[in-house]
Structures are given as C-alpha cells and as structure tokens.
C-alpha cells in the first residue's frame, strides 16, 4: 500500500476503496525564452521572475481507512456523496459508516432519500416497532425515491442492527414540484411553514454551476432557470436546516450525511448552509471517477472498485393498481410470468400467500427473493363467458 502526504487533508487507500485528498501547492515554472514574447506587450523583469501557481494532486501516498478514521472521527459532520444509481458508491458509504461506528463514534445517519414528514416511521423501524416492509410503505419509498431500494438496504440494515438513528432530510416532494412549476411565491401559508424561512442566494459560484447544468439541457437563462434555482436552494436549505436542528438537539451525536454529490461539492450545497446555521467541524468525501477533480471540490475524493448491484428477482410483467389487487397489464415474452401461466388482465391477489394491494406490495415481496427462487401467485382471471376464476400459479423467478 502506497502512502501519500499532502499539505492539505490526508488522502487514503483502503482495501478496494481509496481516498485521495485534493491539495494545493505553488510550483515554480519558468517560461521558455521566446515562447511568450509579444512585441506589443512589455513584460517587466519582476513579472518574468514571478512564479506561476499550479494545483498539484500527489498520488504517491495513501493512508488506509484505519488511519483515516481517527481524522474523520474528529469532525462533527461527515458528508459522503454518491451518484444515486452507483452501487460502488453506496458500498463505500457503508464502509465509512462501519469504520466510524467501530471506532466508537456515537453516530446518526442523515439521508437525502427520505422526506421529513416520514421521520416517525424511520424511528419506528430503527426501534424495531415496524418491519422493513411497513417502513417502505409508510415512508412511500417507491413513490418518492425512484432508485432501487437495494442500493440503500445494507446501510439501513446496519443502522437497524446497531440502533443508529436515521434522519429524513429532504423536503416534501409536493412542495418542490409546486415550486418547479410556479416558484416559491406560489406556496400557500401552510406550505411555507414546511420550508426554511432563510434561503441564501448570495453564493454566485453555486448559481453559476447550476446555470451550466441547466444550459446543458438546451435551455436558456430565463424565469425557468429561476424556478430551477429555487428548487435546488429549497432542497439544500431544507436538508441543511433539518440537519442543523438535529445537531443542536443531539449535541453528542456525530452525523454522517448521505446525499448526491451535487449537494455537497465545493461545500456550497448542504455543508455551507449547515455552517451558516451552526458552526461545526466537517469533512466532505466525494466519489471520484465521474467528477472533475479540482481545487476545493472536496476534502477527500473516494475511488471505489467497480461493483454492480446483484440482479433482482423479477416476474416479467407490467402492472397497475387494481380495485382489489394488482392488474397485470402486460407479460414479457419468455418471462417467468409467461412460463408460469400468468396472462394479461389477470389480477394478482396474493404473493406466497400474502395479500398484495398495490404494485409496491409486490416490489416489497420481491425483495425477499433472488433469481431462481420459486414464488406462488394467487390470481383472479376474468372471463366473459364462464365467469371469473381464482387460481394458483407457481413461478421460477428470473432476473
């Protein structure tokens, strides 16, 4: 293992994961004679002697996680970024959480993926009062977060097993959707009570980065951008306000915040907005690979070994909510469902003997399975001539 030491935050490599700190250094670079001579521009001897300043990333050193953990353990807040659909990023987040927990830190985990009104259900899940399935239903995971729950399941399992509080950071989706359509001015008095009163527009670099993202989608700077900016600010200020309140309520806790890298880079999304509310020590850890490494983007860059989410067990159907059960609106060719005898317009009433009332119930049931496992469906087959018929079919789940 190679160790790199920089004048700024310490970098590391640990097992298949490694972090690299971004450091700045002044480097003397002498211009080659004649290459930068302009006859219409007089350069003083003092200017010629002035050293150029460059940014250096030293990749010759690294620290293992065991060495870095005491550094992170001194920070009240540790931000760990992600691309939401990158399994390797979530494995790395869990590795950081495990290392801090094993070091004796009194942890809480703040998550962008859950919205604030559903905090009670996270508390109940961690306390063992409700099951994982109930937590997913009550937090409306599948309606409010489009990414596969299995990305986050190991993190939540670890939190539950060790009694680590999980904090819902995000603002309600209904509010951000309204702001996206009509701006902050469209919010009702009740809705305004659910968003931060203090929203800071002063970070021009933050606004400029958002403009670049906005323009990449072929849009011009206009009132549309203003609403886009308001939504981003609402997300970041809302999550920062919730996190800062938790830090104040629980002064003994160290908070690990999991959020998309865009909310963390350059500390201008969530971190600086927490700092504005409460002065805390912190470290920003972002995943490398897709992000451009540049000065100030983070305290540490984390490069993780590529990893794919294991294949999910699937039936191979399209489904819709029915009045009583789940309507099969389509069956894929040669899928587990077709091979098992499921037909279009069947209504699924139960999965392995458990009643299903919505497509989300089926998604939750499938979390218990892996490709190749057997499953039993109770179906209602509607027939015009001979009347409806209830039947049982057995499937071998695919992937």
Buried (B, 14 or more C-beta within 10 A) or exposed (E): EEBBEBEEBBBBBBEBBBBBBBBBEEEEEEEEEEEEEEEEEEEEEEEEEEEEEEBBBBEEBBBBBEEBBEBBBEBBBBBBBBBBEBBBBBBBBBBBBBBBBEBEBEBBBBBBBBBBBBBEBBBBBBEEEBEBBBBBBBBBBBEBBEBBBEBBBBBBEBBBEEEBBBBBBBBBEEBBEBBBEEBBEEBEEEBEEBBBEEBBEEBEEBBEBBBEEBEEEEEEEEEEBEBBBBBBBBBBBBBBBBBBEBBEEBEEBBBBBBBBBBBBBBBBBBBBBBBBBBEBEBBBBBBBBEBEBEEBBBBBBBBBEEBEBEEBBBBBBEBEEBEEBBBBEBBBEEBBBBBBBBEEBBBBBBBBEEEBBBBBBBBBBBBBBEBEBEBEBBBBBEEEEEEEEEEEBEBEBBE
